[in-house]
Amino acid sequence: MKTRWNEMTMGERIKLVAVSVFAACVLLFIIQNSETVQVSFLWWTFALARWIMLPLFFLLGGLAGYLFARTRSRRW
């Protein structure tokens, strides 16, 4: 891995900057959403940190949408 900025190609520089900006955004998201929230679903109640809950439910929703679209496309 090249360690000096001047030795990197333009593509490597862009990738490094993009990853750094993404990492800073993730860190900011975690800091701003660190409080614990209570989630109630049917008869279950549990507490999660909001920064864990939001991506988890986002991924679960994406998975449900994918599975729904996949089963629907097989019927046609």
C-alpha positions in Angstrom: 0.0 0.0 0.0 1.3 3.4 -0.9 1.6 5.7 2.1 2.4 9.0 0.6 -0.2 11.2 -1.1 2.1 12.0 -4.0 2.6 8.3 -4.8 -1.1 7.6 -5.1 -2.9 7.6 -8.4 -6.0 9.8 -8.8 -8.3 6.9 -8.4 -6.6 5.9 -5.1 -6.9 9.4 -3.8 -10.6 9.6 -4.7 -11.2 6.3 -2.9 -9.3 7.4 0.2 -11.2 10.7 0.4 -14.6 8.9 -0.2 -13.9 6.3 2.5 -12.7 9.0 4.9 -15.9 11.1 4.4 -18.1 8.0 4.7 -16.3 7.0 8.0 -16.7 10.6 9.3 -20.5 10.4 8.5 -20.9 7.1 10.2 -19.1 8.3 13.3 -21.3 11.5 13.4 -24.4 9.3 13.0 -23.3 7.1 15.9 -22.6 10.1 18.1 -25.9 11.8 17.4 -28.0 8.6 17.9 -26.3 7.1 20.9 -29.4 7.2 23.2 -31.3 4.0 24.0 -34.9 3.7 22.8 -37.5 1.3 23.8 -39.1 -0.8 21.0 -42.4 -2.6 21.4 -43.6 -5.1 18.9 -46.6 -7.3 19.6 -45.8 -8.8 23.0 -42.0 -8.1 22.9 -40.5 -5.0 24.4 -36.7 -4.4 24.2 -34.3 -1.5 24.4 -31.7 -0.8 21.8 -29.3 2.0 21.0 -30.9 4.0 18.2 -27.7 3.8 16.0 -28.1 0.0 16.1 -31.8 0.0 15.6 -32.0 2.2 12.5 -29.6 0.2 10.3 -31.0 -3.1 11.6 -34.6 -2.2 10.7 -33.5 -0.7 7.4 -31.7 -4.0 6.4 -34.7 -6.1 7.6 -37.1 -3.9 5.5 -34.8 -4.2 2.5 -34.6 -8.0 3.0 -38.4 -8.2 3.2 -38.8 -6.1 0.1 -36.3 -8.3 -1.8 -38.0 -11.5 -0.7 -41.5 -10.1 -1.6 -40.3 -9.0 -5.1 -38.6 -12.3 -5.7 -41.6 -14.4 -4.8 -43.9 -12.1 -6.8 -41.7 -12.3 -9.9 -41.7 -16.1 -9.7 -45.5 -16.2 -9.9 -45.6 -14.4 -13.2 
